[in-house]
Amino acid sequence: MAEREFEQKAALGDLIEGALRWRSWITLAYYDFVSGFRRTVVGPFWQPLHMAAWITGLWLIFGGNRGNASLEYIAIGVVFWSLFQSFMTSGTVVFEQNRVLILSIPNPLSLHLYRRLAFQTIKWATNLPILMVLLIVLGTPIGSETFYFAPGILLVMVNGLWTALLFAIIASRFRDFQFAVDAATRLLFFLTPVFWSVGNDPTRSLIARYNPFTYFLEIVREPLLGNSPSLLAWQIVFAFTVCGLLLSVLVYGRTRRFIVFWI
């Protein structure tokens, strides 16, 4: 029992120490982002251009009367789904990609996780200007409901952290997990109301009701559309946040000392 308590405290200390070195992982994440566009003409603007093309294509095929989804509905869904997906897939590769650094430099393991998530957040944030311009041009109303976006995106980020940590641990032990997550996220993209709305379709309603990503999208999309997220959405997301944090810290405490051998 004492050994397990020590492991849990060490794991929690690792997460805290890594977070306190925020200057290091933010700087490294920014370097990772900038270096990815080295010697390109358009530079980082390729990211929002790619997102704009993806949104336009989905709207032309599934938008309007064809899928009961407006352009702003699809745009917000696609932009935030890319954030969800990046957190999940990043976790499966973060320790393996930093194998040399982990084995040679005595930094907290969590520092590599924070660096990777910061990189994905910076990359994702380049999509926000095009989303904001689109919402302004389309005349999306801004009211008191819009402020619900702040706690919504905060909860999304926290869930992204524990998900990436948990996936990083599993993928370090079971290498096939990376490919399973890649396949699952592709399927979930179509099973989540990213570019389609439920409407009166009973099949869509059933799929959306039992898909937790529906509620994560709701707490960030509805405020930007001028609506208030449902109480059920807040309850489900909050439950996932608490349970996920506890689970990931517990698993990290049990496995942290083995990760260097697994990678």
C-alpha positions in Angstrom: 0.0 0.0 0.0 2.8 2.4 0.9 4.6 1.6 -2.4 1.4 2.4 -4.4 0.9 5.7 -2.5 4.5 6.6 -3.3 4.0 5.8 -7.0 0.8 7.9 -7.1 2.6 10.8 -5.5 5.5 10.5 -7.8 3.2 10.4 -10.9 1.3 13.5 -9.6 4.6 15.2 -8.9 5.7 14.4 -12.5 2.6 16.0 -13.9 3.0 19.1 -11.8 6.7 19.5 -12.4 6.1 19.2 -16.1 3.4 21.8 -16.1 5.6 24.2 -14.1 8.1 24.1 -16.9 5.6 25.7 -19.2 8.2 28.1 -20.7 10.2 25.1 -22.0 7.3 23.2 -23.6 5.6 26.2 -25.1 8.9 27.4 -26.7 9.6 23.9 -28.0 6.0 23.6 -29.3 6.2 26.9 -31.1 9.5 25.8 -32.7 7.9 22.5 -33.8 5.1 24.4 -35.4 7.2 27.0 -37.2 9.8 24.5 -38.4 7.0 22.4 -40.0 6.5 25.2 -42.6 10.1 26.0 -43.2 10.9 27.0 -46.8 7.2 27.3 -47.8 5.8 30.3 -49.5 2.4 30.4 -47.7 3.8 29.2 -44.4 1.4 28.6 -41.5 -1.5 29.9 -43.6 -1.6 26.4 -45.2 -3.4 25.2 -42.1 -6.4 27.5 -42.3 -6.5 27.1 -46.1 -6.7 23.4 -45.6 -9.5 23.8 -43.1 -11.4 26.2 -45.3 -11.3 23.7 -48.2 -12.5 20.9 -46.0 -15.4 22.9 -44.6 -16.4 24.1 -48.1 -16.4 20.6 -49.5 -18.5 19.2 -46.6 -21.0 22.1 -46.9 -21.4 21.7 -50.7 -22.2 18.0 -50.3 -24.0 17.8 -46.9 -25.0 21.4 -46.1 -28.3 23.2 -46.5 -31.4 21.1 -47.3 -29.2 18.2 -48.1 -28.2 17.6 -44.5 -30.2 20.2 -42.5 -26.9 21.8 -41.4 -25.9 25.4 -41.9 -22.4 26.5 -43.0 -21.6 27.9 -39.6 -22.8 24.7 -38.0 -20.5 22.6 -40.2 -17.6 25.0 -39.8 -17.6 25.0 -36.0 -18.1 21.2 -35.9 -15.2 20.5 -38.3 -12.8 23.0 -36.5 -13.4 21.6 -33.1 -13.5 18.0 -34.2 -10.0 18.6 -35.5 -9.0 19.5 -32.0 -10.5 16.4 -30.5 -8.9 14.2 -33.1 -5.4 15.8 -32.7 -5.5 15.2 -28.9 -6.4 11.6 -29.3 -3.9 10.8 -32.0 -1.1 12.8 -30.5 -1.3 10.8 -27.3 -0.6 7.5 -29.1 2.8 8.7 -30.5 4.2 11.2 -28.0 6.4 8.9 -25.9 7.6 6.8 -28.9 8.5 10.0 -30.9 10.5 11.4 -28.0 12.2 8.1 -27.1 15.7 9.4 -27.5 15.1 12.4 -25.3 13.3 10.4 -22.7 16.2 7.9 -22.4 18.9 10.5 -22.5 17.7 13.6 -20.6 16.1 13.3 -17.1 13.0 15.5 -17.7 9.5 14.7 -16.4 7.8 12.4 -18.8 4.8 14.7 -18.8 6.9 17.6 -20.3 6.9 15.7 -23.6 3.1 15.3 -23.4 2.6 19.0 -22.7 4.9 19.9 -25.6 2.9 17.8 -28.0 -0.5 19.1 -26.9 0.8 22.7 -27.0 2.0 22.1 -30.6 -1.4 20.8 -31.6 -3.2 23.6 -29.8 -1.0 26.2 -31.6 -1.7 24.5 -34.9 -5.4 24.3 -34.3 -5.6 28.0 -33.2 -4.6 29.1 -36.7 -8.0 28.0 -37.8 -9.8 30.3 -35.4 -9.5 33.5 -37.4 -11.2 32.0 -40.4 -13.9 30.6 -38.2 -14.5 34.0 -36.5 -14.6 35.8 -39.9 -17.1 33.3 -41.1 -19.4 33.8 -38.1 -19.2 37.5 -38.4 -20.0 37.5 -42.1 -22.9 35.1 -41.6 -24.3 37.4 -38.9 -24.2 34.8 -36.1 -25.7 36.5 -33.0 -23.6 37.3 -30.0 -25.3 37.4 -26.6 -25.0 36.2 -23.1 -25.1 32.6 -24.3 -21.8 33.2 -26.1 -19.9 33.3 -22.8 -20.7 29.7 -22.2 -17.9 29.0 -24.7 -15.2 29.8 -22.2 -16.0 27.0 -19.7 -16.8 24.7 -22.6 -13.4 25.1 -24.3 -11.7 24.8 -20.9 -13.4 21.4 -20.3 -12.5 20.3 -23.7 -8.8 21.1 -23.1 -8.8 19.3 -19.7 -10.4 16.2 -21.3 -7.9 16.4 -24.1 -5.1 16.3 -21.6 -6.2 13.2 -19.7 -7.2 11.4 -22.9 -3.8 12.0 -24.4 -2.0 10.9 -21.2 -4.1 7.7 -21.0 -3.7 6.9 -24.7 0.1 7.6 -24.5 0.4 5.0 -21.7 -1.6 2.4 -23.6 0.1 3.0 -26.9 3.5 2.7 -25.2 2.7 -0.8 -24.0 0.6 -1.9 -27.0 1.9 -0.5 -30.2 -1.2 -1.6 -32.2 -3.3 0.9 -30.2 -2.0 3.8 -32.3 -3.5 2.3 -35.5 -6.7 1.4 -33.6 -7.2 5.0 -32.5 -6.5 6.3 -36.1 -9.2 3.9 -37.4 -11.7 4.8 -34.6 -11.4 8.5 -35.0 -12.1 8.2 -38.8 -15.3 6.3 -38.0 -16.3 8.6 -35.1 -16.0 11.6 -37.5 -19.0 10.2 -39.4 -20.9 9.0 -36.3 -20.6 12.4 -34.6 -22.9 15.3 -35.6 -20.0 17.3 -37.0 -21.4 18.1 -40.4 -24.9 16.6 -40.0 -27.7 17.5 -37.6 -30.1 15.1 -35.9 -33.3 16.6 -37.2 -36.2 14.1 -37.2 -34.1 11.1 -38.2 -34.5 8.4 -35.4 -31.3 6.7 -36.5 -29.2 9.9 -36.2 -30.9 10.7 -32.9 -30.0 7.3 -31.5 -26.4 7.6 -32.6 -26.0 11.1 -31.4 -27.6 10.3 -28.0 -25.1 7.6 -27.1 -22.0 9.3 -28.6 -20.2 11.3 -25.9 -18.5 13.5 -28.6 -22.0 14.9 -29.3 -22.0 16.6 -25.9 -18.4 17.9 -26.2 -19.3 19.5 -29.5 -22.5 20.9 -28.0 -20.8 22.8 -25.2 -18.5 24.7 -27.7 -20.8 24.9 -30.7 -24.0 26.1 -29.2 -22.6 29.2 -27.5 -21.0 30.2 -30.8 -24.3 29.8 -32.5 -26.0 32.0 -29.9 -27.6 29.1 -28.0 -27.2 27.7 -24.5 -25.9 24.1 -24.2 -28.3 21.7 -22.5 -27.8 20.8 -18.8 -27.4 17.2 -19.9 -24.4 18.1 -22.0 -22.7 19.9 -19.1 -23.4 17.0 -16.8 -22.0 14.4 -19.1 -18.9 16.4 -20.0 -18.2 17.2 -16.3 -18.6 13.5 -15.4 -16.1 12.5 -18.1 -13.7 15.2 -16.9 -13.7 14.1 -13.3 -13.6 10.3 -14.0 -11.1 10.7 -16.8 -8.7 12.7 -14.7 -8.9 10.3 -11.8 -8.4 7.3 -14.1 -5.5 8.7 -16.0 -3.6 9.8 -12.9 -4.2 6.4 -11.3 -3.0 4.5 -14.4 0.0 6.8 -14.8 1.0 6.2 -11.2 0.9 2.4 -11.8 2.8 2.5 -15.1 5.1 5.5 -15.1 8.2 3.6 -14.1 7.6 1.0 -16.9 7.2 3.4 -19.8 10.9 3.8 -20.4 11.2 0.0 -20.9 8.1 -0.1 -23.1 9.3 2.5 -25.6 
